[in-house]
């Protein structure tokens, strides 16, 4: 008999319970062992909980779980950092296997948690922390274990992808789109973590540690969310053959790792441009497998819960096999480099100027010096004497582009530099 304790009975926790209940016989046949959910940790014992058959397994005392020698696996689905960190670390110290979907915790404490599991002859699994129902962690850990991953590009947040998709489709403001997303349950009441890109940041941090054998923390990674994107940007990008997506990328360039989260213009023909709505998409480029693509629901009750169930099956197998050591090892701290400023890439720039030939000519002169860009003059769709200018640069280092932008900002007649967005390179 393998005994499980579930921490949390929210969206994903209740989904885990349902799948385990509905597919219990199937799971037991796979692992060739009986499985019992012995405890569920909750905050409020008086709260009514639908679909929960046995209320006697509910507890609000974590120590009851921790001190129970029969509990083999602790499934942490409460989220957050402080309490979850205490529950996970204490469980590992008691030699219990831990399964979690907590991206923030894994991203911030990846190395420490792996070391703690190793030192206590136990395991920690976290498939549900990245990509929801997309089995990307298993793919990297197992199917690509003998390959050399060179690059990962990914859309990892369904909320922001939905917002950008609807803004483009309906030509409405971000504020209106967020309200619509909240009504449909696609966005939190406080969506800042999504809009600022932090949710994606935690996920790409985990993938970087896993795929490139580096030890990197979220604060090491440059991150920019979608708050500066307007429907004008989406319209102009579309007219030029692009979509705007919030892209998390990891590149291995001459054994230096470049990681970043920021909006990108993506050619409409590219795979990631086809990922719309609340879906996630991940592209992995490797030496031998070359290009692999994954897409699916990146979040939600059942996709995330199913990823946790897959970890449960894996964990149960390790118990049956009496396997005490993890496949993953703690990593040495690696110096990482933000190469954005040193990579040559093309950029989309949107500026607002007065309708003045002299200003236009000066901007043309600045970019004409080295034939650096193509300029597009747009109708501002109002009667004000303003002219939106879209600039598509040739490949240029971002630090050099910043110097050019300063020259443009100093010109009389240039009102605002509205946006500077990189254009994603096609790898294969």
C-alpha positions in Angstrom: 0.0 0.0 0.0 1.3 3.5 -1.0 -0.2 6.2 1.2 -0.6 9.8 0.0 -1.2 13.1 1.7 -2.6 16.0 -0.4 -1.9 19.5 0.7 -4.6 21.9 -0.6 -8.0 21.3 -2.0 -8.4 24.3 -4.4 -8.7 24.2 -8.1 -5.8 21.9 -8.9 -6.1 20.0 -5.6 -9.7 19.1 -6.2 -8.8 18.2 -9.8 -6.1 15.8 -8.6 -8.6 14.2 -6.2 -11.2 13.7 -9.0 -8.7 12.1 -11.4 -7.3 9.9 -8.7 -10.8 8.7 -7.7 -12.0 8.2 -11.2 -8.8 6.4 -12.5 -7.7 4.7 -9.3 -7.9 1.2 -10.7 -6.0 2.2 -13.8 -3.2 3.9 -11.8 -2.9 0.9 -9.4 -2.6 -1.4 -12.4 0.2 0.7 -13.8 2.2 0.9 -10.6 1.2 -2.6 -9.5 0.3 -1.5 -6.0 -2.7 -0.2 -4.0 -2.8 3.6 -3.5 -4.6 5.3 -0.7 -5.3 9.0 -0.1 -4.9 9.1 3.6 -4.9 12.9 4.4 -6.0 16.1 2.8 -4.7 19.3 4.5 -7.1 22.3 4.4 -7.5 25.6 6.1 -11.1 25.5 7.1 -12.6 22.2 8.3 -16.1 23.7 8.2 -16.1 24.7 4.6 -18.4 22.6 2.4 -16.5 20.7 -0.2 -18.2 19.1 -3.2 -17.4 15.6 -4.5 -15.4 14.7 -1.4 -16.6 11.3 -0.3 -14.7 10.7 2.9 -14.6 13.8 5.1 -12.6 11.9 7.8 -9.4 12.3 5.9 -9.5 16.2 6.2 -7.2 17.9 8.6 -5.9 21.4 9.3 -2.8 20.1 11.1 0.2 19.5 8.9 2.1 17.9 11.8 -0.4 15.0 11.7 0.8 14.3 8.2 4.4 14.9 8.9 4.5 12.6 11.9 2.5 9.8 10.2 5.1 7.2 9.3 2.7 5.6 6.8 2.6 8.6 4.5 5.0 7.9 1.6 4.1 10.8 -0.8 3.2 14.4 0.0 1.5 16.2 -2.9 1.8 20.0 -2.3 -0.9 22.0 -4.2 -1.5 25.0 -1.9 0.7 27.4 -3.9 2.4 30.4 -2.5 5.9 30.4 -1.0 6.4 30.5 2.8 4.0 27.8 4.0 4.6 25.6 1.0 8.3 25.9 1.5 8.0 24.7 5.1 5.7 21.8 4.2 8.0 20.6 1.4 11.3 20.9 3.2 10.0 19.3 6.3 8.5 16.4 4.3 11.8 15.8 2.5 13.6 15.8 5.8 11.2 13.0 6.9 12.2 11.0 3.8 8.8 11.5 2.2 8.6 11.9 -1.6 7.3 15.3 -2.6 5.2 16.2 -5.7 4.5 19.9 -6.3 3.1 22.1 -9.1 4.5 25.2 -7.3 6.5 27.1 -10.0 7.5 30.0 -7.8 9.0 27.6 -5.1 10.8 25.4 -7.6 12.2 28.4 -9.5 13.5 30.1 -6.4 14.7 27.1 -4.5 15.5 24.6 -7.3 19.0 23.7 -6.2 18.3 23.6 -2.5 15.2 21.3 -2.8 17.1 18.9 -5.1 20.0 18.8 -2.6 17.6 18.2 0.3 15.9 15.3 -1.5 19.3 13.8 -2.4 20.6 14.1 1.1 17.5 12.4 2.6 17.4 9.6 0.0 14.1 10.7 -1.4 12.7 12.5 -4.5 10.9 15.7 -5.6 8.8 15.8 -8.7 7.4 19.0 -10.4 6.0 18.2 -13.8 2.9 20.4 -13.1 5.0 23.5 -12.4 5.5 24.3 -16.2 3.1 24.0 -19.1 0.1 22.6 -17.3 -0.9 19.5 -19.3 2.2 19.7 -21.6 4.7 17.0 -20.5 7.7 19.2 -21.2 9.7 18.4 -18.0 9.3 14.6 -18.7 10.4 15.2 -22.3 13.6 17.1 -21.2 14.4 14.7 -18.3 13.8 11.5 -20.3 13.4 11.8 -24.0 16.1 14.4 -24.5 18.4 13.2 -21.7 21.1 12.1 -24.2 20.7 15.0 -26.6 22.2 18.5 -26.5 19.4 21.2 -26.2 20.5 24.4 -28.0 17.4 26.6 -27.6 13.9 26.7 -26.1 11.3 29.3 -27.2 8.0 29.2 -25.5 4.6 30.8 -24.8 4.0 29.8 -21.2 1.2 31.9 -19.9 -2.4 31.3 -21.1 -3.7 34.6 -19.6 -1.4 36.9 -21.5 -1.7 34.8 -24.7 -5.5 35.1 -24.5 -5.3 38.9 -23.9 -3.0 39.4 -26.9 -5.2 37.1 -29.1 -8.4 38.9 -28.2 -6.9 42.4 -28.5 -5.8 41.6 -32.0 -9.0 39.8 -33.0 -11.5 42.4 -31.6 -9.3 45.5 -31.8 -10.1 46.4 -28.2 -8.0 47.8 -25.4 -6.0 45.7 -22.9 -8.2 46.9 -20.0 -11.4 45.7 -21.8 -9.7 42.4 -22.6 -8.5 41.8 -19.1 -12.1 42.3 -17.8 -13.3 39.8 -20.4 -10.6 37.3 -19.4 -11.6 37.7 -15.7 -15.3 37.1 -16.5 -14.4 33.9 -18.3 -12.0 32.7 -15.5 -8.9 33.1 -17.6 -7.4 35.9 -15.5 -7.0 36.4 -11.8 -8.7 39.3 -10.1 -5.2 40.7 -9.6 -3.5 39.7 -12.9 -0.2 41.6 -12.2 2.0 38.5 -12.0 0.8 37.5 -15.4 0.9 40.9 -17.1 4.4 41.7 -15.8 5.7 38.3 -17.0 6.6 36.9 -13.6 4.6 33.7 -14.1 6.5 33.0 -17.3 9.8 34.0 -15.6 9.4 31.3 -12.9 8.6 28.7 -15.6 11.5 29.5 -17.9 13.9 29.5 -14.9 12.9 25.9 -14.1 13.4 24.9 -17.8 16.8 26.6 -17.9 18.0 24.8 -14.8 16.7 21.5 -16.1 17.7 21.6 -19.7 21.0 23.4 -19.5 22.4 22.1 -16.2 22.8 25.6 -14.8 21.9 27.1 -11.5 20.0 30.3 -12.2 17.6 32.3 -10.1 14.5 34.3 -11.3 16.3 37.6 -10.4 19.1 36.7 -12.8 16.7 36.8 -15.8 15.6 39.9 -17.6 11.8 40.1 -17.7 9.3 42.4 -19.5 5.6 41.7 -19.6 2.9 42.9 -22.0 1.6 46.0 -20.3 3.2 48.3 -22.9 1.5 46.5 -25.8 -1.5 48.3 -27.4 -4.0 47.4 -30.1 -2.1 49.7 -32.4 1.0 47.6 -32.1 -1.0 44.4 -32.8 -2.6 46.1 -35.9 0.7 47.4 -37.3 2.5 44.1 -36.6 -0.3 42.2 -38.4 -0.1 44.5 -41.4 3.6 43.7 -41.6 3.1 39.9 -41.4 3.6 39.3 -37.6 1.8 38.5 -34.4 3.0 39.7 -31.0 3.5 37.0 -28.4 5.1 37.0 -24.9 8.1 34.7 -25.5 10.3 33.1 -23.0 13.6 32.0 -24.6 16.8 30.2 -23.6 19.7 30.1 -26.0 23.0 28.4 -25.7 25.5 30.6 -27.7 29.1 29.5 -27.5 28.4 27.9 -24.1 27.0 31.1 -22.7 23.3 31.0 -21.7 21.0 33.8 -22.8 17.6 33.8 -21.0 14.9 36.3 -21.2 11.1 37.0 -21.1 9.7 39.7 -23.3 7.1 40.4 -26.1 8.4 39.4 -29.6 7.1 39.9 -33.1 6.7 36.4 -34.5 6.2 35.8 -38.3 2.6 34.5 -38.9 3.9 31.4 -40.6 5.8 30.3 -37.5 4.5 27.6 -35.1 4.4 29.9 -32.0 2.3 32.5 -34.0 -0.4 29.8 -34.3 -0.7 29.4 -30.5 -3.7 31.5 -29.7 -6.1 31.9 -26.8 -5.3 30.2 -23.4 -3.0 27.7 -25.0 0.7 27.3 -24.4 3.3 26.3 -27.0 6.9 25.2 -26.6 9.6 24.8 -29.2 12.8 22.9 -28.3 15.8 22.9 -30.7 18.4 20.2 -30.1 21.5 18.8 -31.8 20.0 15.5 -32.7 16.2 15.7 -32.5 16.4 19.1 -34.1 13.0 20.8 -33.7 10.3 19.5 -31.3 7.0 21.3 -30.7 4.6 20.9 -27.8 1.3 22.6 -27.3 -1.8 22.3 -25.1 -3.7 23.8 -22.2 -1.1 25.5 -20.1 -3.2 25.8 -17.0 -6.5 24.9 -15.5 -8.0 22.4 -13.1 -7.6 19.1 -15.1 -4.5 19.8 -17.3 -2.4 20.7 -14.2 -3.9 18.0 -12.0 -3.2 15.4 -14.7 0.5 16.4 -14.8 0.6 15.9 -11.0 -1.0 12.5 -11.5 1.8 11.5 -13.9 4.3 12.5 -11.2 2.3 10.3 -8.7 2.7 7.3 -11.0 6.4 8.0 -11.4 6.8 8.4 -7.6 4.9 5.2 -6.9 7.2 3.3 -9.3 10.3 4.6 -7.4 8.8 3.2 -4.2 8.1 -0.2 -5.8 11.7 -0.3 -7.2 13.1 0.9 -3.8 15.0 3.7 -5.7 16.4 6.1 -3.2 18.5 8.4 -5.5 17.0 11.0 -7.8 17.9 11.2 -11.6 18.4 15.0 -11.1 21.4 16.3 -9.2 21.9 19.7 -7.5 23.8 22.0 -9.8 26.9 24.1 -9.5 26.2 27.9 -9.6 26.8 28.9 -13.2 27.5 32.5 -14.4 24.8 33.4 -16.8 24.9 36.2 -19.3 22.2 38.5 -20.5 23.2 38.6 -24.2 20.2 40.7 -25.3 22.5 43.8 -25.7 25.0 41.8 -27.7 22.9 39.7 -29.9 22.1 41.0 -33.3 18.4 40.9 -34.1 15.8 43.0 -35.8 13.5 45.3 -34.0 10.0 46.8 -34.3 9.9 50.4 -33.1 6.8 52.6 -32.9 7.2 56.3 -32.5 4.8 59.2 -32.6 5.9 62.4 -34.4 4.4 65.7 -35.5 3.4 65.7 -39.2 6.5 67.6 -40.3 8.7 66.8 -43.3 11.8 68.1 -41.5 11.4 65.6 -38.6 10.7 62.8 -41.0 13.8 63.5 -43.1 16.0 63.6 -40.0 14.7 60.2 -38.8 15.4 58.9 -42.3 18.9 60.3 -42.2 19.7 58.7 -38.9 18.8 55.2 -40.1 20.1 55.8 -43.6 23.7 56.2 -42.4 24.2 52.5 -42.4 21.0 51.4 -44.2 19.7 50.2 -40.9 16.0 50.2 -41.2 12.8 50.5 -43.2 10.2 53.1 -42.2 6.5 52.9 -42.5 4.2 55.9 -42.0 0.8 55.0 -40.7 -2.6 56.7 -40.5 -3.2 57.6 -36.9 -7.0 57.3 -37.5 -7.7 60.6 -35.9 -7.7 64.2 -37.0 -4.8 65.2 -34.8 -1.6 66.4 -36.5 0.3 63.3 -35.3 2.0 60.7 -37.4 2.7 57.1 -36.2 6.0 55.8 -37.6 6.8 52.1 -37.6 10.5 51.3 -38.0 11.7 47.8 -38.8 15.4 47.6 -38.2 17.9 45.3 -39.8 19.8 43.1 -37.4 21.6 45.2 -34.9 22.9 44.9 -31.4 20.5 46.3 -28.8 23.1 48.4 -27.1 23.8 50.1 -30.5 20.1 50.6 -31.1 19.7 52.3 -27.8 22.2 55.0 -28.9 20.3 55.5 -32.1 17.0 55.8 -30.1 18.6 58.5 -28.0 19.4 60.5 -31.1 15.8 60.2 -32.3 14.4 61.2 -28.9 16.4 64.4 -29.0 14.8 65.5 -32.3 12.3 68.3 -32.3 9.0 67.0 -33.4 9.5 63.5 -32.0 6.8 63.2 -29.3 7.2 59.6 -27.9 9.0 56.4 -28.4 6.0 54.1 -27.8 7.5 50.7 -28.1 10.6 48.7 -29.0 10.0 45.0 -29.6 12.5 42.4 -30.8 11.6 40.3 -33.9 12.0 36.6 -33.2 14.5 34.8 -35.4 13.4 31.7 -37.2 15.8 29.0 -36.0 15.0 26.2 -38.4 
